[in-house]
């Protein structure tokens, strides 16, 4: 260890507080980089494992290949494994109602294929031989053809041909543009042994519903589909392109998306915009803190550098001494920061792991994933930050002339004009305020550092808060309150079938209450004069013309309607019976202060006579119009069904009536949705039982069965996870900002020991001394806020734009709350820091302070 290193260590020991604060700053910045990177890796692994569990862990599928091709892929060095199934062929789906999927496609699996391609069973079991088959449930739900477990299925198996070219599952069915024929190869009879969910490898556009059997060893096919798992999933696209040789292929985008290797530009942009914002905020906070620390350290050692230069020290030796100080700080701060980062994110993961299981994948645990390359990268980034922060001020100090450094004449270069104070300022501030203001003007360079530190702290805090709020806002959009946990609905189910199901659903374990309803589609011609003045202003409609509005009519269970009438304190007789009045909700959301948060009434009166026209096959049928009397209210009794026939409207116009009136408003062919809703103690278990009932009853029309409770639980848990992440991030950024301010101000006060001791020596009382410090606090705070508040507002908007460009659907919210906290925090931190530093100086001996030539 040379003399310069010894001097550096002595100087660090002498300024223990500044050294400790700098080390704490390095620890915090390294911890944040480590924590964010480790959490991102853990989350990525969770998402990849979950997607692989649902869709399979393969990355590339090749269609219509040979056994030789499959064997070559397995032998490639960049391939981890490969699985195959035999393309046995296509059979016609008799009675199919989906014109885009007219076939059944039979795939012959082996045991390795089952391990690679997960098949989720709804009922029954997997096949055990080549005479058994599993049918996907969407053959009934989407294709309209019902098959039952135990049933025999005979198919005439063949190949799809178009212009002497064989087509596969990757080529969508389009008989008009590209006529095709189905050749006959053989006739096969299968026993249906199970019903499964749609296989994850079957594309939405595939022309055939995939049936799964066991490949017959006696009739081995040389027409295979190959599923390749790569050692490096990011190379999936380049690998597929080089290996295909004009073969058709597709990607497992659900898995590739979470490795960052998919073509989902919106997802990738959102992912990278969030990552960029995090890294930039952390790096800026860290660099500014460490840079200020070394700048202040060099201000302390300016005369020392001048003396060392005068006895022969070279600029290179002086620079190296400062870099040595940075390495010492890094040697202590970086390992502790890595440990703190891993420990803190382990605690966070422990808190949110249970909620993550409810967000996406119930059987995949969120666990801490530590990567040595990521830890090395975090340490390297932190070390690079330290060295850059140390080198910039060291180079400047090393190049300062010797006499200038010894005299410290470069610190204060002012004339009487520069520190002149107006008469008006003297009267307002008094002697103490004038001294504070003159000192502020006298050494602008030193105080510029304090002001920039304070301003940047405000910017950091507001930016972190804005980033967290944007994430929370994005997550909260998914949360809605609802009256039910489970809903079954269909636009094509006969009413008799619906109520037969309803009776069986009510007996399912866990169901606590239930209801039924129907949603019918009508239109209504409204006189423009009947609209409210506010609505007419928005729509600028011609008062002499009629306007056609889409109207939903909700018929709800009679007891629910009666309960609602009583709750609204309306006369029961007027609103029930064949000629009873209908209730209606007619509202529109309009923008107010840039946000859609104002509801206005569509109509001027709360009672109105309306003419409504039913929609049949999507078109109004005027010959079946009806006159009704309507009472407008502010809410409707039950949440509506998920609509399958209604289009999006900028307004809500819904009529509500008891179910007994539905017969009078249901002409043949009217567009309608029928549905039943339930509350359950265990919505997941109840939904699973309902699926079995639907299969058993042979329902083949398209329907929707939602576990709404599960969907909302996912949303609420998403918000919980986002809140935890946001609060931890804001807290750590705030700690860096506070450490930065404390370090800068306390050290600058210490550098003024001789000056402050001189004021005390000529009779300045503690009261006047404190008053002068209060003025300095005000000057620091006001100047820094003039710079920090506008900058914080601009950066918060840039963060919002970055999130929107990344795909987040959020509105910009000006950060008033965080700015107010920032303003109060600036004055609080400045006051506490200055009081702490000044209190230490007051305890010192005045004579000793005046004698301190190195102060």
LOKERO-692228 format. One record per residue (C-alpha): x, y, z. Coordinates in steps of 0.02 Angstrom, whole numbers, plus 50000, padded with zeros to 5 digits. Layout:
<recs>
XYZ ...
</recs>
This chain:
<recs>
500005000050000 500795016549947 500735033150038 499275039649936 498195024849983 498635027450167 498175045850157 496525041050073 496085028550210 496505041350346 495395054050260 493955041450251 494155037750437 494175056350476 492535059150381 491635043950451 489875050750429 490115055150245 490985038450212 489585028650297 488215038050204 489115034850038 489285016350080 487435015750126 487025023849959 488065010649867 487224996849969 485485003549925 485845005849741 486644988549725 485214980949825 483924988849710 484804983149551 484994965649624 483214964949690 482404971049529 483444959349420 483164944449536 481294947649549 481164949449360 482084932949335 481004924149467 479424930949387 480014925949214 480364908149271 478644907449352 477794913249193 478804901549081 478444886449193 476594890949201 476454892949013 477414876748987 476244867549105 474744873649005 475414873448826 476954862248835 478804866348851 479184865348664 479614880548558 479444875148375 478224863248290 478554856348116 477094849348015 477124835047889 478884828747923 479694811547914 480454800648048 482174804447976 481894823147997 481344820548176 482884809948214 484034823348140 483274836648253 483554826148409 485394824148365 485704842948345 486794850948479 485604865648509 484084854248534 483654848748711 482314836148661 481014832648527 479334823948533 478234818048390 476484812248353 475844803548196 474684813448082 473464798948060 472284809647955 470664819247941 468874813547953 467294823247913 466374830448064 464584825648027 463344839048080 464684851848120 464054869748137 465724878948122 466064881647936 467914885047971 468204868348061 467354854647961 468554840548011 469114829348151 471014827448152 471704811448229 473434812448312 474374796748366 475324800048528 476694790248618 477214791748799 478544804848763 477254815448674 476104815348827 477574821548932 477904835948811 476124840848763 475014842448918 473224836248897 471994842449028 470574830249053 468794835849093 468064818349112 468604800549076 470424795549050 471834795748923 471884782248787 472864766348820 472904758948644 472614763448461 470744758948471 470374772148604 470244790848579 470024806948679 468834820348612 469114838948646 467654847848729 467594861748599 466924849348471 465274851548563 465464869648620 466164876348456 465694863248328 463954859348391 464184840248391 464024830648553 465024814948592 464934805348756 466214794648848 465954776348802 465244780348631 465944772348472 466584783948334 466854777848156 467844789148040 468354788147859 470154794147878 471014803347735 472124818047687 471674835947638 472194839347460 472164855347356 472954856047182 473924839947215 474644847447374 474324839847546 473694852347675 473984851647863 473324859148025 474334874847993 473304878847837 471584886147877 470034879547788 469464891047647 468504880947519 467954896347421 469674903647388 470604887047389 469454872047351 470044855847430 469544837547436 469694824247571 470494808247506 470034791547585 471414781147661 470554769647785 469044767647897 469384767248084 468264764448234 468744771748403 468024770548577 467894787548661 468684785848833 468844804148885 468414822348856 469844834948865 470064853648848 470654860548680 472484855148662 473684869748681 474604865248520 473024866648414 472984883548329 471364893548333 471334893448142 471624874648129 470324866348014 470144850648121 469694847148302 471144836848372 470704819248431 472074810148527 472424791548517 473944780248538 475034777548384 474824760048314 476524751748302 475874739648170 475354754048057 476744766648081 476484782747986 477914792547908 476914808747918 477374816548085 477204832648181 478814836548274 478904847148432 480654853648470 481274860348636 482864870648620 484254873248745 484134891948708 482314896748673 482854913848608 483574905348454 481894897548408 481584908548255 483314906948181 483304888148215 481594885648133 482094895547980 483684885447953 482924868347992 481254869947900 481824868447718 480104873947652 479164864047785 477734872347878 478074876648059 477344886648203 477944893048371 477374890748550 477104909448571 476364907748746 478044901248810 479154911748696 478264927648749 478964926548926 480724923348865 480624939448762 480764929448599 478994931348532 478294942848398 477114950848523 477744968548499 476504976348623 477014964348762 478874966548724 478724985448718 477804985848886 479084974048962 480574984048901 479805001048940 479514995949121 481274988649133 482045004249057 481105015849177 481675005549327 483495004849274 483575023349230 482815028849396 483965017649498 485535022249400 485185041049404 484885040749591 486445030449623 487595040549510 487025057049581 487245051349761 488975043849735 489555058049621 489055070949751 489945061149886 491595061349792 491375079549739 491165084549922 492615073249973 493725082249849 493125099149910 493735093850082 495405087950012 495755102049889 497135109749995 497805092550034 497935088849848 498835105449822 500125101349956 500395083849885 500605091249710 501875103749776 502985089749841 502955080049677 501305070349667 500745068049487 498955070749425 498875052049389 499335047849570 498005059749635 496675052349521 497155034749575 496985039449758 495175044849727 494815029149625 495575019049768 494315027349885 492935022049765 493565004149762 493625003649953 491835009849963 491314997349829 492204983049918 491124986250071 489504992149990 489294980449840 489344963449930 488194970050067 487044977349934 486934960649841 486534951550005 485234964750052 484454964049878 484274945149882 483634945250061 482364959050032 481654951249873 481554934449962 480454942750093 479384951049958 479184934549864 478694925950026 477324938950052 476624938549875 476894920149828 475174914549886 474334928549791 475324924249634 474614906649641 472884914349630 473384926449491 473884914349354 474474896749388 473854887749543 475084873249534 476664883249497 477494891049651 478344907949637 480074904749708 481674914849718 482784911949568 484574917849592 485714918949441 487594921049461 487744930849295 486404942949354 487264945449522 488924948349433 488064960649315 487264969949462 488954971049550 489804976749390 488504990349358 488704996549537 490604996449524 490535005549357 489385018549434 490625021249577 492135022749463 491265034949344 490645045149492 492395045649567 493375048549406 492455064249347 492815075249501 494535067149524 495075072349350 494535090149383 495435090949551 497035083349480 497095096349342 496865111249460 498455122249476 499465119249636 499365136849711 497515137949671 497225121749766 498275127049918 497445144149929 495735136849881 495495152549779 494485142949651 493135139349779 492555157249798 492755169549654 491575183949680 491555202749678 490575214649788 489305216049647 488985197249648 488465197049832 487555213649834 485895212949926 484505225549895 483825236950032 482145228450015 482945211350049 483865218150202 482225224450276 481315207950242 482675195750292 483585205550427 485435203450467 485325184450484 484385182250321 485565194250232 487075184150292 486245168050232 485835175750063 487595182950041 488375166350086 487225158049961 487795169949824 489615169549877 489875151049847 488655146549708 489645131449654 489505122649822 487675127149846 487255122149668 487705104449720 486485105249867 485085112449760 485345099549623 485355085749755 483725091849830 482915094449660 483445077449600 482785069449759 481075077049725 481155071049545 481645053449601 480265052349730 478895059149616 479475048449470 479495032649575 477775036849644 477105040549469 477805024049405 476995014449549 475335023449526 475335019449339 475595000949378 474205001449509 473015010549392 473344997749256 472984983449378 471424991549454 470584992649284 470324973849293 469324974649455 467444976149448 466124972349578 464804959649528 463224951849598 463744934049557 465204921949564 464694910549419 463734914249260 463114902749123 462434911148966 462054907548784 461234916448638 460644900248558 460084888748700 458214884648704 457314891048858 456784873448911 458594867448906 459144882449007 457904879349149 458284860649148 460104865149176 459624878449303 458734865449411 460264854249409 461494868649438 460554874049595 460924857049674 462804858549647 463824858449808 464284875749870 462894885549783 462094897749907 460934908049795 460444908949612 459454918849486 459024919049300 458814932749172 458664936448987 459414950448884 458464955548727 459044967548593 457884981948542 458034999048463 457035014648505 456665030248404 456795045248521 456285063048488 457805074248506 456795086048615 456645072048745 458525071748774 459315081248917 460135098048878 461845091148928 461675076448807 461085087848666 462625098848693 463765083848674 462885076148525 462395092748440 460825084048376 459495092348270 457985095548386 456785092648241 457405074948203 457235058048287 458735048048350 458825029048349 459605021648507 460085003648541 459154997448695 459454981848799 457954974448888 458394964449044 457074952449108 457524946649282 456784933949402 455124940549470 455674940049652 457244950049613 456214963049520 454964964549663 456374966549788 457114980449681 455424989449666 455254989549856 457044995549878 456685010149761 455085013749862 453985012949707 452145007249706 452144988649668 450504988649571 451105001649445 452674991749401 452034973849395 450764964549291 450534964249102 450324983049086 451584987949218 452835001849189 454634997249151 456145003849241 457615010249140 459395016449160 459965029049028 461695036349060 463255041448966 465035043749026 465845059848970 467575066848991 467855078849133 469575086149162 470295073749038 469535058449123 467945048549092 467215051349264 465565060749240 463885051949213 462515061949130 460685057649100 460165054348921 458385060548949 457685076549022 456205068649115 456145054049235 454545047249154 454315044348967 453275034948839 454405025648718 454185015348560 455365000348554 455724989348403 456444971548419 458024966748325 457864950448229 459434943348151 460324959748184 459024970848098 457564980948172 455824973948138 454654989348138 453064979048109 453254972048287 453554988348380 452774991248552 452345006248659 452935006148839 452955017748989 454645020049070 455265026549238 457115031349237 458185026649388 460035027849426 460445009349440 459824992149390 459484977649508 460644964049440 462254964049342 461954959549161 462544944049070 464144944148967 463434949548799 463704939448640 462504948948526 462674967148580 463914979148505 464884992548597 463915008548634 464525025048708 463015025148824 461995013648936 460155012348889 459384997248974 457584993249016 457194981649163 455624971149183 455054955449276 455294938849186 453404935949178 453304950149049 454594942048933 453294932248835 452534948748774 454224955048711 454964939448627 454444938048445 455154923248350 456984925548302 457364940448416 459194942848464 459344937648646 460474930148778 459814918548912 460784915149070 460844909849251 461944916749389 462524909749555 463404913849716 464484899749785 465544895949938 466804887449824 466594894649649 468004884249572 467294867749631 465514872649584 466064877849408 466944861049382 465344851749433 464324862549313 465484858149169 465154839649201 463274842749203 463374851949036 464324837448959 463114824749030 461584834348969 462254834848792 462234853748769 462984857048597 462534875248567 463864888648596 463874894548777 464934903748905 465274897549081 466284909849186 466984908149360 466874926949389 467474925049567 469114917449505 469344931249376 469094944949505 470214936049631 471584936249500 471334954949477 471354958649663 472904948149688 473724956949541 473404973649628 474134966849791 475724961249702 475884977749609 475624987549771 476974977849862 478184980349719 477764998849702 477915002749888 479584993549905 480255002349750 479685019649809 480375016549984 482105011649920 482185026149797 481665037849939 483065031050049 484335034449911 483655052149892 483715055450081 485495048450093 485985059849949 485285075550031 485955071250204 487685067850135 487755083750032 487095096050160 487965089150315 489645088850228 489435106450160 489025112950333 490595104650400 491635113150265 491045129750339 491685126050515 492915140650517 491665152750442 490295148150568 491535148450712 492055166150661 490235172150668 490045164850842 491695172650896 491075190350857 489515188250963 488155179850858 486955171650981 486255154050961 484545161650922 485255172450781 486325158050723 484805146650711 483835160350623 485205161750492 485145142850466 483255143350446 483445156250308 484715145150224 483485130650234 482155141450151 483365146850013 483895128849982 482115122249981 481335135949874 482725135849742 482735116849731 480835115849717 480825128749576 481925116649480 481285099949546 479385101949537 479265106349350 480555092849308 479605080049410 477975084449321 478785082449150 479605065849195 477985059049270 477145062749103 478575054349008 478345038849118 476485039049078 476865040348891 478125026148905 476815015048988 475485019648859 476665016148714 477044999648798 475194994848791 474525000248962 472765007848955 472915021549086 472515039949102 473765053249154 473575058849334 474585073849385 475575068849541 474895082249659 474985071049812 476775065249787 477315082949745 476575089449907 477475075650002 479065080249908 478905098749954 478615094950138 479985081650134 481265093750062 481045106450200 480955092850333 482535083850275 483495100150251 482995106350424 483415090150512 485085088250420 485615106150453 485115105250637 486115089050653 487675096450571 487565113250659 487295105050828 488925095650804 489845111650756 489155120950908 489925108051021 491645111350950 492905123551027 492855140250932 494735142750943 495095125250877 493885127850732 494695144550687 496415136450688 495885122150574 496795126350413 496135110950326 494315114750358 
</recs>
